[in-house]
């Protein structure tokens, strides 16, 4: 079960918290990890000595520098605008609106704040509180449900709050330090620490119709403790740079699992400028559902066991894939109940595709609407190239 991590004001009952509550683990290590290299902690605090370890000095420095630019959000969502399945809780006929909480951070010197789309979706009031107690109202500038990113702009002078720089998320590695600062349970200015525990995860986006959904690729997995209210806040490296936006937690049966996900900083870098300029952003659409090859599927398709790619399960009517003649599966593998016999996509624009997730990530981050791409597909055991002209993603209700 995946839970998003916006918080709901306690006065409306704990039942409003649909994302569950999970308690994170604060990891203390004797080695700091940076880009795969270990840095020994050379100073160890002794009782009564007054000497701080280098690790404590590092965390103190990051907090002092970054926390002033991390904000707490209080949003009001009318029952009329409440989105089914959103973090705004269950309907309450006794209240005309609901109050939710989230986090964000200063993006530039013009008053723009970055947060999650699910924090501000459907809101008619946004209050931004800075760590110094300064409170400002904000208006929605742009929102993108497909990446779960949004931009708001505060109505006031923010020139003395320094923007938090974005890191290159392609450069981070598993084991790197990950630090979250945000507003969990409306406890503003909370800092937790862990590591980057995995990369290139694919998580479910906000656009869904119950039977289908768009996915968000290249998410960063971390064990840094995040909870309701952390949504939209920064995940930082040990230089105090943003590597991701805390977005959702994995919470099977509502229990803590030590896994949360953040939208990568490079996705922020590609989406946010468009939201500031146009209020929205268009994403490329191919029009298929697919699954990664495994041994059972390879055997059913009579492919070598080492073959990797994305098997096409279905093709949307009138989609770019349909117009290009991409084939969907017809047969069924007994052990997995997966339809096979369709095309297997092994590359896009000569970039090898090893999984369905890699195909989604390439389309999301490397292509533009209107671009013609070349898919390399296996059909009947033979490889061939198929030209496909991509269009903008339609709303799922229109599919």
C-alpha positions in Angstrom: 0.0 0.0 0.0 1.4 3.4 -1.0 0.5 6.4 1.2 1.1 10.0 0.4 2.4 12.1 3.3 0.4 15.3 3.6 -0.9 16.0 7.1 -4.4 16.8 8.1 -5.3 19.1 11.0 -6.1 17.0 14.0 -9.3 18.9 14.8 -11.1 17.1 12.0 -10.4 13.6 13.4 -7.6 11.2 12.7 -9.9 9.5 10.2 -9.0 12.4 7.8 -5.4 11.0 7.6 -5.7 8.5 4.7 -2.0 8.1 4.2 -1.5 6.3 7.6 1.1 7.0 10.2 4.5 5.4 10.1 7.3 6.0 12.4 10.7 6.5 10.8 14.1 5.3 11.8 16.8 7.8 12.6 20.0 6.3 11.4 23.2 7.3 13.2 26.4 6.0 11.5 30.1 6.4 12.2 30.8 6.9 8.5 29.3 9.6 6.3 28.6 8.6 2.7 29.0 10.9 -0.2 28.8 9.7 -3.9 29.8 6.2 -2.9 32.9 7.3 -0.9 33.1 7.0 2.9 34.4 9.9 5.0 35.6 8.8 8.4 34.2 10.6 11.5 37.5 11.9 12.9 36.1 13.7 16.0 34.1 11.8 18.5 32.3 13.7 21.3 33.3 12.7 24.8 31.0 13.1 27.7 31.5 16.5 29.2 34.1 17.5 26.7 32.0 20.0 24.8 33.4 18.7 21.5 31.0 18.0 18.7 31.6 15.1 16.3 32.1 16.1 12.6 28.8 14.4 11.9 26.9 16.6 14.4 28.7 19.7 13.0 27.6 18.7 9.5 24.0 18.3 10.5 23.9 21.5 12.5 25.4 23.4 9.6 22.9 22.1 7.1 19.9 22.8 9.4 21.1 26.4 10.2 21.6 27.1 6.5 18.6 25.4 5.0 15.8 25.4 7.6 15.0 29.2 7.1 14.1 28.4 3.5 11.8 25.4 4.3 8.2 26.4 4.9 5.2 24.8 6.5 1.9 24.9 4.5 -1.6 25.1 5.8 -4.2 24.7 3.1 -8.0 24.8 3.1 -9.9 22.5 0.8 -13.6 22.9 0.2 -15.6 19.7 0.2 -16.7 20.6 -3.4 -13.1 20.6 -4.6 -12.0 17.6 -2.6 -10.4 15.0 -4.9 -11.4 11.4 -4.4 -8.4 9.4 -3.1 -6.5 12.6 -2.2 -4.9 13.3 1.1 -7.7 15.6 2.2 -9.3 12.9 4.2 -12.8 11.5 4.3 -15.9 13.6 3.7 -17.5 15.2 6.8 -20.9 16.6 6.3 -20.5 18.8 9.4 -17.7 20.8 7.8 -17.8 22.9 4.6 -14.0 22.4 4.2 -11.0 20.6 5.5 -7.6 21.8 6.7 -4.5 20.0 5.6 -0.8 20.5 6.2 2.3 20.1 4.1 5.8 21.4 3.4 7.7 23.3 0.7 10.9 25.2 0.1 12.0 28.5 -1.4 12.8 28.0 -5.1 13.9 31.5 -6.2 14.0 35.1 -5.0 10.7 36.0 -6.7 8.5 34.3 -4.0 8.0 30.9 -5.7 7.7 27.9 -3.4 7.9 24.3 -4.6 5.7 21.7 -3.1 3.7 18.6 -4.1 0.6 18.8 -6.3 -1.4 16.6 -3.9 -0.8 19.1 -1.1 -2.4 22.1 -2.9 -4.8 20.3 -5.3 -8.3 21.7 -4.9 -7.3 24.3 -2.3 -8.9 27.7 -2.0 -6.5 29.0 0.7 -2.8 28.6 1.3 -0.9 29.9 4.2 2.9 29.8 4.2 4.8 29.9 7.5 8.6 30.4 7.6 10.8 29.2 10.4 11.1 32.7 11.8 7.4 32.8 12.3 6.6 35.0 9.3 3.2 34.0 7.8 2.2 34.9 4.3 -0.7 34.0 2.0 0.1 32.3 -1.3 -1.6 31.7 -4.6 -1.3 28.7 -6.9 0.9 29.4 -9.9 1.0 26.0 -11.6 0.3 22.3 -10.9 1.3 19.1 -12.6 -0.5 15.9 -11.5 1.7 13.7 -13.6 4.8 14.6 -11.6 3.0 15.5 -8.4 4.7 18.9 -8.4 3.3 22.3 -7.9 4.4 26.0 -7.5 2.8 28.6 -5.3 3.8 32.2 -4.9 3.7 34.0 -1.6 2.3 37.5 -1.3 5.1 39.3 0.4 8.8 40.0 0.5 10.9 36.9 0.5 14.1 38.4 -0.7 15.9 37.6 2.5 15.1 33.8 2.3 17.8 32.1 0.2 16.6 29.6 -2.5 17.7 26.1 -1.8 19.9 24.9 -4.7 19.0 21.8 -6.7 21.6 19.0 -6.9 22.1 16.7 -9.9 20.0 13.7 -8.9 21.7 11.6 -11.6 24.9 11.9 -9.6 23.7 10.5 -6.3 24.3 6.9 -5.4 22.8 4.3 -3.0 24.4 4.9 0.4 24.6 8.7 0.1 23.3 10.7 3.0 19.7 11.8 2.8 18.3 14.5 5.1 14.6 15.5 5.3 13.4 18.8 6.7 9.7 19.5 6.9 6.4 19.7 8.8 5.5 16.2 9.9 2.3 16.1 12.1 2.5 19.9 11.9 5.8 19.9 13.9 7.6 22.5 11.8 11.3 22.4 11.3 11.7 18.7 11.9 14.9 17.2 10.6 15.5 13.5 10.1 18.4 11.6 8.5 19.1 8.4 6.7 20.5 7.2 3.4 19.5 6.9 -0.2 18.4 3.3 -0.2 17.5 2.8 -3.9 17.3 4.8 -7.2 15.1 4.8 -10.3 11.9 3.7 -8.6 8.6 4.1 -10.3 5.7 5.3 -8.2 2.0 5.8 -8.9 1.0 9.4 -9.9 -2.1 11.3 -9.1 -4.0 10.7 -12.3 -5.9 7.5 -11.9 -9.4 6.2 -12.8 -9.3 3.1 -10.6 -8.3 0.7 -13.4 -5.3 2.7 -14.8 -2.9 5.3 -13.7 0.1 7.3 -14.9 3.4 6.6 -13.2 6.2 8.9 -12.0 9.6 7.5 -12.9 13.1 8.0 -11.4 11.9 8.4 -7.8 14.5 8.3 -5.0 13.9 5.7 -2.2 15.2 6.6 1.2 14.9 5.4 4.8 15.0 8.9 6.3 11.9 9.2 8.5 9.0 11.1 6.8 5.5 11.3 8.0 2.2 13.1 7.3 3.0 16.7 6.7 6.4 16.1 5.1 4.9 16.1 1.6 6.5 18.8 -0.6 9.5 19.3 1.7 13.1 18.8 0.5 15.3 15.7 0.7 18.8 17.0 0.9 22.4 15.8 0.4 25.2 16.5 2.8 25.9 19.8 1.0 22.4 21.0 1.8 21.2 20.7 -1.8 17.9 19.3 -2.8 18.1 15.8 -4.3 14.3 15.2 -4.1 10.9 16.3 -3.0 9.4 14.0 -0.3 6.2 12.6 -1.9 4.9 9.3 -0.5 5.6 6.4 1.8 5.3 2.6 1.5 3.0 1.5 4.3 1.7 -2.0 4.0 -1.2 -2.6 6.4 -0.6 0.9 7.7 2.6 -0.1 9.4 6.0 1.6 9.2 8.2 -0.1 6.6 11.3 2.2 6.5 10.7 3.1 2.8 9.7 6.5 1.4 10.0 8.0 -2.0 11.0 11.5 -3.3 10.5 13.1 -6.7 14.0 13.6 -8.1 15.6 17.0 -8.3 16.2 16.7 -12.0 12.5 16.2 -12.5 11.9 19.4 -10.5 14.4 21.1 -12.7 12.6 20.1 -15.8 9.0 20.7 -14.6 9.0 23.7 -12.4 10.2 26.4 -14.9 7.3 25.3 -17.2 4.8 25.6 -14.3 6.1 29.1 -13.5 5.8 30.2 -17.1 2.7 28.4 -18.3 1.0 27.0 -15.2 1.1 23.5 -16.6 3.4 21.1 -18.5 2.6 18.6 -21.2 4.1 15.1 -21.0 4.8 12.7 -23.9 2.2 9.9 -24.4 2.8 6.6 -26.2 -0.4 4.9 -25.3 0.5 1.4 -24.0 0.6 -0.6 -20.8 3.6 -2.9 -20.4 5.4 -5.2 -18.1 9.1 -6.1 -17.8 10.2 -9.4 -19.2 10.9 -12.3 -16.9 11.9 -15.9 -17.3 8.3 -17.2 -17.6 7.5 -14.6 -20.3 10.8 -15.2 -22.2 10.1 -18.9 -22.2 6.5 -18.4 -23.5 7.8 -16.1 -26.2 10.7 -18.5 -27.0 13.2 -15.8 -26.3 16.7 -16.3 -24.7 16.4 -16.1 -20.9 18.8 -13.1 -20.9 16.5 -11.0 -23.1 15.4 -7.7 -21.4 12.7 -5.3 -22.4 9.1 -4.2 -22.0 6.3 -6.5 -23.2 3.3 -4.6 -24.6 0.1 -5.7 -22.7 -2.4 -3.3 -24.2 -2.6 -0.5 -26.7 -5.0 2.5 -26.2 -7.4 3.2 -29.0 -6.3 6.0 -31.3 -3.1 6.4 -29.4 0.3 7.0 -31.1 1.2 3.4 -30.5 -2.0 2.2 -32.1 -1.5 4.5 -35.1 2.1 3.1 -35.5 0.8 -0.5 -35.5 2.3 -1.6 -32.1 0.9 -5.0 -31.2 -0.6 -6.0 -27.8 -0.4 -9.4 -26.3 -3.0 -12.1 -27.0 -1.8 -15.3 -25.3 -1.5 -16.0 -21.6 1.4 -17.4 -19.5 -0.1 -19.9 -17.1 2.2 -19.1 -14.2 1.6 -15.3 -14.3 -1.7 -14.8 -16.2 0.1 -12.2 -18.3 -1.0 -11.9 -22.0 2.0 -12.5 -24.3 2.5 -12.5 -28.0 2.7 -8.8 -28.3 5.6 -6.6 -29.2 8.6 -6.5 -26.9 10.2 -3.0 -26.8 14.0 -3.4 -26.4 15.1 0.1 -27.3 13.9 3.7 -27.9 16.1 5.9 -30.1 18.8 3.3 -29.8 18.8 3.5 -26.0 18.4 0.0 -24.7 15.3 -0.6 -22.6 15.7 -3.3 -19.9 12.3 -2.9 -18.2 9.0 -1.2 -18.3 10.2 1.3 -15.7 13.1 2.3 -18.0 10.6 2.9 -20.9 8.4 5.1 -18.7 11.5 7.1 -17.4 12.8 7.7 -20.9 9.5 8.9 -22.3 9.0 11.2 -19.2 12.5 12.7 -19.1 14.0 12.4 -22.6 11.1 13.1 -25.0 8.8 16.0 -25.9 5.3 16.3 -27.2 5.3 16.1 -31.0 8.6 14.3 -31.2 9.0 11.2 -33.4 10.8 8.4 -31.7 12.1 5.1 -33.0 11.1 2.0 -31.1 13.1 -1.2 -31.5 10.6 -4.1 -31.1 10.8 -7.9 -31.2 7.8 -9.2 -33.1 7.6 -12.9 -33.8 11.2 -13.3 -32.8 12.5 -10.7 -35.3 13.7 -7.2 -34.5 12.3 -4.2 -36.4 12.1 -0.4 -36.0 8.8 1.4 -35.6 8.4 5.2 -35.9 6.0 6.7 -33.4 5.0 10.4 -33.1 4.3 11.2 -29.5 1.3 13.4 -28.4 0.4 15.0 -25.1 -0.9 12.8 -22.3 -4.8 12.9 -22.3 -6.6 12.9 -19.0 -7.3 9.3 -18.0 -11.0 10.0 -18.1 -10.7 10.6 -21.8 -9.0 7.3 -22.6 
